[in-house]
Amino acid sequence: MTTREFAKFGLALAVGAALALPAGFVLGRLGGPGQPAPPVRREGALVRDVFSPSIRTDPYFLNRQREGVEALKRYCARTGESCAEARAARVRLEQLEMPD
């Protein structure tokens, strides 16, 4: 192949990709929404709910944040360091847990 043929081939690939990507998006939406999201247990979760519209309201995320805040409090009590961070983390967690 010559350089000119490579250039034509590259241009054809670029144009094909530019047409195929939007077409794929359109065709993907034509099927409509898939299966409904499974119900979420609110008292606690073993894994992150990937269908949750907001990570801030996800029970798994909030549990992990609680664990982090508790670990930071224990570290503060044990060493006397990072106490301001522990207090700030507790305040922020309380803000996340309050319903809007």
CORFENUR-V126824 format. One record per residue. N is the residue number from 1. RES is the residue in one letter. SS is DSSP state (h for helix, s for strand, l for the rest). PSI is psi in degrees with one decimal (999 if undefined). D_FIRST is the distance of its C-alpha to the first C-alpha in Angstrom with 2 decimals. Layout:
<<N,RES,SS,PSI,D_FIRST> <N,RES,SS,PSI,D_FIRST>>
//
This chain:
<<1,M,l,144.2,0.00> <2,T,l,171.5,3.73> <3,T,h,-37.3,6.70> <4,R,h,-39.4,8.05> <5,E,h,-38.7,5.98> <6,F,h,-40.5,6.73> <7,A,h,-43.3,10.10> <8,K,h,-42.6,10.71> <9,F,h,-44.2,10.09> <10,G,h,-40.8,12.38> <11,L,h,-41.8,14.79> <12,A,h,-39.9,15.07> <13,L,h,-43.2,15.87> <14,A,h,-43.6,18.39> <15,V,h,-41.1,20.03> <16,G,h,-42.7,20.29> <17,A,h,-39.9,21.91> <18,A,h,-29.2,24.16> <19,L,h,-36.1,25.40> <20,A,h,-35.6,25.72> <21,L,h,-53.2,27.80> <22,P,h,-35.5,30.64> <23,A,h,-38.9,30.61> <24,G,h,-40.2,31.13> <25,F,h,-44.8,34.02> <26,V,h,-48.0,35.61> <27,L,h,-32.6,35.35> <28,G,h,-33.3,36.70> <29,R,h,-19.9,39.75> <30,L,h,-29.5,40.50> <31,G,l,-12.4,41.91> <32,G,l,-175.9,44.63> <33,P,l,147.0,46.17> <34,G,l,-149.4,45.95> <35,Q,l,147.5,48.96> <36,P,l,151.7,51.72> <37,A,l,141.5,52.01> <38,P,l,152.7,54.48> <39,P,l,148.0,57.82> <40,V,l,133.4,58.17> <41,R,l,124.1,61.16> <42,R,l,-19.3,62.69> <43,E,l,-17.6,65.03> <44,G,l,158.5,62.23> <45,A,l,144.8,58.76> <46,L,l,-27.7,57.13> <47,V,l,165.5,53.61> <48,R,l,135.0,52.05> <49,D,l,104.3,52.02> <50,V,l,-15.9,48.39> <51,F,l,-1.2,49.59> <52,S,l,128.5,52.03> <53,P,l,-20.6,51.40> <54,S,l,129.4,52.73> <55,I,h,-26.8,52.66> <56,R,h,-21.8,56.01> <57,T,h,1.7,57.84> <58,D,l,127.4,56.23> <59,P,h,-37.9,58.97> <60,Y,h,-45.5,56.76> <61,F,h,-46.0,55.72> <62,L,h,-38.8,59.35> <63,N,h,-43.4,60.55> <64,R,h,-37.7,58.07> <65,Q,h,-41.6,59.20> <66,R,h,-45.0,62.83> <67,E,h,-41.3,62.16> <68,G,h,-41.4,60.60> <69,V,h,-43.2,63.56> <70,E,h,-40.8,66.03> <71,A,h,-39.6,64.33> <72,L,h,-38.3,64.44> <73,K,h,-43.6,68.14> <74,R,h,-39.6,68.92> <75,Y,h,-42.1,67.16> <76,C,h,-45.4,69.19> <77,A,h,-35.8,72.42> <78,R,h,-40.6,71.71> <79,T,h,-19.4,70.55> <80,G,l,5.9,71.64> <81,E,l,158.4,68.13> <82,S,l,28.3,65.79> <83,C,h,-37.2,68.73> <84,A,h,-39.6,67.66> <85,E,h,-38.1,64.23> <86,A,h,-42.9,65.95> <87,R,h,-43.4,68.16> <88,A,h,-38.7,65.26> <89,A,h,-39.6,63.26> <90,R,h,-43.3,66.28> <91,V,h,-44.8,66.73> <92,R,h,-39.2,63.07> <93,L,h,-41.1,63.21> <94,E,h,-36.6,66.36> <95,Q,h,-39.4,64.63> <96,L,h,-36.3,61.75> <97,E,h,-18.9,64.24> <98,M,l,130.6,66.28> <99,P,l,148.2,65.34> <100,D,l,999,64.26>>
//
